[in-house]
Amino acid sequence: MATTAPFSRFEFLIAWRYLRARRAEGGVSVMTWISLVGITLAVFALIATLAVRAGFRAELVDTILGANAHVTVYSVGHPSSSGAMIKGFEDYDAIAGRLLAIPGVTRAAPLIKGQIMVTAGEGAVGAEVFGISQANLETIPRVGLGADAYGDITRFDQGIAIGSGIARELGVTVGDKLRLIAPSGVKTAFGSSPRVNAYEVVYVFTAGRYDIDKTRIYMPFAEAQVFFNREGLADEFEVMVKDPENIDAYTLPVMQAGGAQALLWTWRDSSGSYLRALTIEDNVMFIIMSILVLIAALNIISGLIMLVKNKGRDIGILRTMGLTEGSVLRIFFICGAFTGLVGTVMGVVLGCLFAIYIDPIFSFVNYVAGGGVWDPSIRGIYSLPARLQVGDVVSAVALSLGLSFFVTLFPARRAARMNPVEALRYE
C-alpha cells in the first residue's frame, strides 16, 4: 500500500477548502474569524506591552545613570585640630586622581552639595546645588555638551546652570538672575545668618527626569565652596564608570582609593529596589498577557470542533477512500494552525507599528483626553517610550504559535480517530 509524505499538497488543498466554509456552514466561518481576530489582538497587546515595558525601563535607567553618579563617595568625618567634626575631603585633588586611575572609571568629580531656596520676582522654589568644575559639568550625560539644553556652557564660571523645571517654575531664562538663599551662611557673633547671592543663569538643561530638572542647580566649584562655607573641602565625589550594570566590581577599588574615611553609595542602592519592583511587574504582566493569548488560542478549538462535526460525512468518505488517520489529523491541524499563523503575523505587524509610531499615537490619545494623560511628576520621565527588542517579538511569536499549534491537536486528533462506519451510518 502506497503511503504519502506528511503535509502533502492534497492535505493543504482539503484544509483550504474546509476553511472557505459555504454559506450553509457559516457558523464555522464566524468562529474562524473570531479566532483570527482574537489571536491578532492578543499578540498585538503582548508585543505592545513588551515594547513599552522595555522602553520605559531603558529610559528610566538611562536618565538615572545619565545625570546621577554611578558611585558617590562620602566622608564619614574626621576631627579637626580644635576637636570639631569635619565631614568632607581636604585632599580632594589627590583622591580624584586615585579614583581616575582605577580601570573602568571615566570620571571622578569633587562636589559641593547644599540645599537652598531660589527666588525670582515673587516666585520661590527649593533646590539642590551641585558645586562642580566646568570640565566635569561638560562630561555629564544629558546635562553637559550635546545635551538637550540652551545657553552657553563655556560661561559657566560666570553664573549657574539650572534645570528646565526650575526655569519653567520661576519663569526665567538664560541671562536672567536668580537669588540663592542658603540657611547657614555668614557667621557672626550672634550665630549664622542666611547667605543671599544673586547669580546669572548661563545654561538651562533638560536631563529627562522631572525630579532632576525641577530641583537641580550647578554652580562653579570654587564659588560653591565660598557660598556654603566649605573652603578647602569637597563634600563628596561623583564617580562614573564604563559598565554601571557591573557596579559591584568597582566598589572595593573605589573604597580603597577614597581612603579610610570614605563611604560609598551606588546607583543600585538608590534605585535598585525600584528596578527590582519593575522586574517583578514585568514578569507578572508577561504572564497576564500570555493568558490572554491562551484564551484567544482556545477559540480555535471551538471553531475546529464545529468544523469536525460539520465534516463528519467527508471524513468518513475520505477514510473509506484510503486516507490514513495521520492525513486526517494533519488536514485539521493545518486548519487550526493556519488561523493561528495568520493571526500571529497580523498581531506582530500591528504591535510593531504601535511601537514605532507610539509618539503620534500617544499625542492623539492625549489630545482626545484633553491632556494630562501622562504626569511626569509621578512617573519621573516626560513621555511614554517604546523599544522593540528582537527577543520580545520572538517570545511573543513563539508563545502564540506554540499555543495555537498545541490546542489544535485535540480536535484534529478527534477527527482522525472518527470511525468512518459511524460517520456514514445515517448518510
C-alpha positions in Angstrom: 0.0 0.0 0.0 1.5 3.3 -1.1 2.0 6.0 1.5 2.1 9.7 1.1 4.6 12.1 2.7 3.3 14.1 5.7 1.8 17.5 4.8 1.4 16.6 1.1 -0.2 19.1 -1.3 -3.6 17.4 -1.3 -3.8 17.8 2.5 -3.3 21.6 2.2 -5.9 21.7 -0.6 -8.5 19.9 1.5 -7.7 22.1 4.5 -8.1 25.2 2.4 -11.5 24.1 1.1 -12.6 23.5 4.7 -11.5 26.9 5.8 -13.6 28.5 3.0 -16.9 27.5 4.6 -20.0 27.7 2.5 -22.9 29.8 3.5 -24.7 26.8 5.0 -21.7 26.4 7.3 -21.5 30.0 8.2 -21.0 29.1 11.9 -17.6 27.6 11.1 -16.6 30.7 9.2 -17.7 33.0 12.0 -15.7 31.0 14.6 -12.7 31.1 12.4 -12.9 34.9 12.1 -13.4 35.2 15.9 -10.3 33.1 16.5 -8.3 35.1 14.0 -9.2 38.4 15.5 -8.6 37.1 19.0 -5.1 35.9 18.2 -4.3 39.1 16.4 -5.4 41.4 19.2 -3.7 39.2 21.9 -0.4 39.1 20.1 -0.7 42.9 19.4 -1.3 43.6 23.1 1.6 41.3 24.1 4.1 42.9 21.8 2.9 46.5 22.6 3.2 45.7 26.3 6.6 44.2 26.0 7.8 47.2 23.9 6.5 49.8 26.3 7.9 47.8 29.2 11.4 47.7 27.6 11.3 51.3 26.6 10.2 52.6 30.0 12.9 50.6 31.8 15.6 51.7 29.3 14.6 55.3 29.5 14.4 55.2 33.3 17.8 53.6 33.7 19.3 55.9 31.1 18.0 59.0 33.0 19.2 57.6 36.3 22.7 56.9 35.0 22.8 59.9 32.8 22.7 62.7 35.3 23.5 60.9 38.6 26.7 59.4 39.9 27.2 55.7 39.4 29.1 55.7 42.7 29.0 58.5 45.3 31.9 58.7 47.7 31.0 60.3 51.0 33.1 61.2 54.0 32.5 59.6 57.4 34.1 62.7 59.0 37.3 63.4 61.0 38.1 65.6 63.9 39.9 68.9 63.3 42.7 70.3 65.4 40.2 72.1 67.5 38.2 68.9 68.1 35.3 69.8 65.8 34.0 67.1 63.5 34.7 67.9 59.8 32.7 66.0 57.1 34.5 66.3 53.8 37.7 65.6 52.0 40.6 68.0 52.3 42.9 66.3 49.8 40.2 66.1 47.2 42.5 66.6 44.2 44.7 63.7 45.2 41.7 61.4 45.9 40.2 62.4 42.5 43.5 61.4 40.8 43.5 58.0 42.6 39.9 57.4 41.6 40.6 58.2 37.9 43.5 55.7 38.0 41.1 52.8 38.6 40.5 50.8 35.4 37.0 51.5 34.1 36.4 54.8 36.0 35.7 57.5 33.4 35.1 60.5 35.7 35.7 61.4 39.4 34.4 64.9 40.1 34.7 66.6 43.6 31.4 68.1 44.6 30.0 70.6 47.0 26.3 69.9 47.7 23.8 72.0 49.6 20.1 72.7 49.9 18.9 76.3 49.1 15.9 78.5 48.4 15.8 80.0 44.9 13.7 83.2 44.3 13.0 85.2 41.2 10.5 88.0 41.5 7.6 86.7 43.5 8.3 83.0 42.8 10.4 80.7 45.1 11.3 77.1 44.9 13.6 74.7 46.8 16.6 73.4 45.0 19.8 71.4 45.5 23.1 73.0 44.4 25.9 70.9 43.0 29.3 72.7 43.1 31.3 71.3 40.2 34.1 72.3 37.8 33.2 73.3 34.3 35.3 70.5 32.8 33.4 67.9 34.8 30.0 69.5 34.1 30.6 69.3 30.4 31.1 65.5 30.6 27.8 64.7 32.4 25.4 62.9 30.0 22.1 64.6 29.5 23.4 67.8 31.1 26.7 68.8 29.6 27.8 69.2 26.0 25.4 67.7 23.4 22.5 67.5 25.8 19.1 68.9 25.3 19.9 72.4 26.6 20.3 76.0 25.7 22.7 78.8 26.8 26.5 78.9 26.8 28.1 76.3 29.0 31.5 77.9 28.4 30.3 80.9 30.6 29.6 78.5 33.5 32.3 80.2 35.6 30.3 83.5 35.3 27.0 82.1 36.6 25.0 79.0 37.2 23.3 76.2 35.2 19.7 75.3 36.2 17.2 72.6 35.3 14.4 73.4 32.8 11.9 72.6 35.5 13.2 75.4 37.7 13.3 77.8 34.8 9.7 77.0 33.9 8.6 77.3 37.5 10.2 80.7 38.1 9.7 81.9 34.5 13.3 82.7 33.9 15.7 82.0 31.0 19.3 82.5 30.0 20.5 86.0 31.0 18.1 86.4 34.0 19.3 86.4 37.6 18.2 84.2 40.5 18.7 84.9 44.2 20.1 81.9 46.0 19.5 81.7 49.8 21.5 79.3 51.9 20.2 78.9 55.5 23.7 78.6 57.0 25.7 81.4 55.6 27.7 84.2 57.2 29.0 83.5 60.7 28.5 86.4 63.1 28.8 86.9 66.9 25.1 86.1 67.1 25.3 82.9 65.0 25.0 82.2 61.3 22.8 84.4 59.2 21.4 83.2 55.8 23.7 83.9 52.8 21.9 85.6 49.8 23.7 85.9 46.5 22.4 86.7 43.0 23.7 84.7 40.0 23.1 84.9 36.3 21.6 81.9 34.5 24.0 81.0 31.8 22.8 77.5 30.9 19.5 75.6 31.1 19.5 71.8 30.8 16.9 69.1 30.5 18.1 65.8 32.0 14.9 63.9 31.1 13.9 63.3 34.7 11.3 65.5 36.3 12.8 65.4 39.8 16.2 66.4 38.5 15.1 69.2 36.1 12.9 70.7 38.9 15.4 70.7 41.7 19.0 70.8 40.4 21.3 73.7 40.0 25.0 73.5 39.1 27.4 76.2 40.5 31.2 76.6 39.9 33.1 74.6 42.4 35.1 77.4 43.9 32.0 79.6 44.2 30.1 76.8 45.9 32.9 76.4 48.5 32.6 80.0 49.4 28.8 80.1 49.3 28.4 77.1 51.7 31.4 77.9 53.9 33.3 74.8 52.6 36.7 76.4 51.8 39.4 73.8 51.3 36.9 70.9 51.3 34.9 68.7 48.9 31.7 67.2 50.3 31.8 64.1 48.1 33.0 62.6 44.8 30.7 61.8 41.8 32.2 58.7 40.1 31.2 57.5 36.7 32.2 54.1 35.3 32.2 52.4 31.9 30.0 49.5 33.0 27.4 50.7 35.5 25.5 47.5 35.3 28.5 45.8 36.9 28.9 48.4 39.6 29.7 45.9 42.3 33.1 45.2 40.7 34.1 48.8 41.3 33.1 49.2 44.9 36.3 47.8 46.5 38.8 49.7 44.4 36.8 52.9 44.8 36.7 52.4 48.6 40.4 51.9 48.8 41.1 55.0 46.6 38.8 57.1 48.8 40.7 56.4 51.9 39.8 55.4 55.5 37.1 58.0 55.8 35.3 57.0 52.6 31.7 55.7 52.4 30.0 54.5 49.2 26.5 54.8 47.8 25.9 53.3 44.4 23.1 53.9 41.9 21.7 50.4 42.8 21.5 51.4 46.4 19.3 54.4 45.5 17.2 52.9 42.7 17.8 49.2 42.9 14.6 48.4 44.8 12.5 50.4 42.3 14.1 48.5 39.4 13.5 45.2 41.1 9.9 46.1 41.6 9.7 46.9 37.8 11.2 43.5 37.0 8.6 41.7 39.1 5.9 43.8 37.5 7.3 43.0 34.0 7.2 39.3 34.7 3.6 39.4 36.1 2.5 41.5 33.1 4.0 38.9 30.7 2.1 36.1 32.5 -1.2 38.0 32.3 -0.7 38.8 28.6 0.2 35.2 27.9 -3.1 34.1 29.5 -4.9 36.4 27.0 -3.0 34.7 24.2 -4.1 31.3 25.6 -7.7 32.4 25.8 -7.6 33.6 22.2 -6.0 30.4 21.1 -8.7 28.3 22.8 -11.2 29.9 20.4 -9.5 27.7 17.7 -10.7 24.6 19.5 -14.4 25.8 19.3 -14.1 26.5 15.6 -12.4 23.2 14.8 -14.9 21.2 16.8 -17.7 22.7 14.8 -15.7 22.1 11.6 -15.2 18.4 12.6 -18.8 18.0 13.3 -19.9 19.5 10.0 -17.4 17.5 8.1 -18.1 14.1 9.6 -19.5 12.7 6.4 -16.5 14.0 4.5 -14.2 12.4 7.0 -15.9 9.0 6.6 -15.7 9.2 2.8 -12.0 10.2 2.9 -11.2 7.3 5.3 -13.0 4.7 3.1 -11.1 6.0 0.1 -7.9 5.1 1.9 -6.9 8.3 3.7 -4.9 7.4 6.9 -5.6 8.8 10.4 -2.4 10.8 10.1 -3.6 12.5 7.0 -6.9 13.4 8.6 -5.2 14.7 11.7 -2.8 16.8 9.6 -5.7 18.3 7.5 -7.5 19.6 10.6 -4.2 20.6 12.2 -3.5 22.8 9.1 -6.9 24.4 9.5 -6.2 25.4 13.1 -2.6 26.2 12.6 -3.3 28.5 9.6 -5.7 30.6 11.8 -3.0 30.9 14.5 -0.3 31.7 12.0 -2.2 34.4 10.2 -3.4 35.9 13.5 0.1 35.9 14.8 1.5 37.6 11.7 -1.2 40.3 11.8 -0.6 40.8 15.6 3.2 41.2 15.1 2.6 43.8 12.3 0.2 45.8 14.5 2.4 45.5 17.6 5.5 46.7 15.7 3.6 49.6 14.1 2.3 50.6 17.5 5.9 50.6 19.0 7.3 52.5 16.0 4.6 55.2 15.9 3.9 55.4 19.7 4.6 59.1 19.9 1.9 60.3 17.4 -0.5 57.7 18.8 0.1 58.9 22.4 -0.2 62.5 21.3 -3.6 61.7 19.7 -4.8 59.9 22.9 -3.6 62.8 25.0 -5.4 65.3 22.7 -8.6 63.3 22.8 -8.4 63.0 26.6 -7.9 66.8 26.9 -4.3 66.5 28.1 -2.7 65.3 31.3 -2.7 61.6 30.4 1.0 61.3 31.4 2.1 63.1 34.5 5.9 63.4 34.7 5.8 64.4 38.3 4.5 60.9 39.1 6.3 58.8 36.5 9.6 60.6 36.5 10.1 60.8 32.7 8.4 63.1 30.3 6.9 60.6 27.7 5.8 57.1 27.2 8.7 55.3 25.4 8.6 52.1 23.5 11.6 49.9 22.5 11.2 47.0 20.1 13.5 44.1 21.0 14.0 41.1 18.8 13.8 38.8 21.9 10.4 40.2 22.9 9.0 39.7 19.4 10.4 36.2 19.1 8.9 35.4 22.5 5.5 36.6 21.5 5.6 34.7 18.2 6.8 31.5 19.9 4.1 31.7 22.6 1.3 32.4 20.1 2.3 29.8 17.6 3.1 27.2 20.3 -0.3 27.6 22.0 -2.1 27.7 18.6 -0.5 24.5 17.4 -1.0 22.8 20.8 -4.7 23.5 21.2 -5.3 22.5 17.5 -4.1 18.9 18.2 -7.1 18.0 20.3 -9.9 18.5 17.8 -7.6 17.3 15.0 -6.9 14.1 16.9 -10.6 13.6 17.5 -11.3 13.9 13.8 -8.5 11.4 12.9 -10.0 8.8 15.3 -13.5 9.1 14.0 -14.9 5.8 12.9 -15.8 6.0 9.2 -18.7 3.5 9.7 -20.3 5.6 12.4 -19.7 8.7 10.3 -21.6 7.3 7.3 -24.3 5.2 9.2 -27.0 7.8 8.7 -25.9 9.2 5.4 
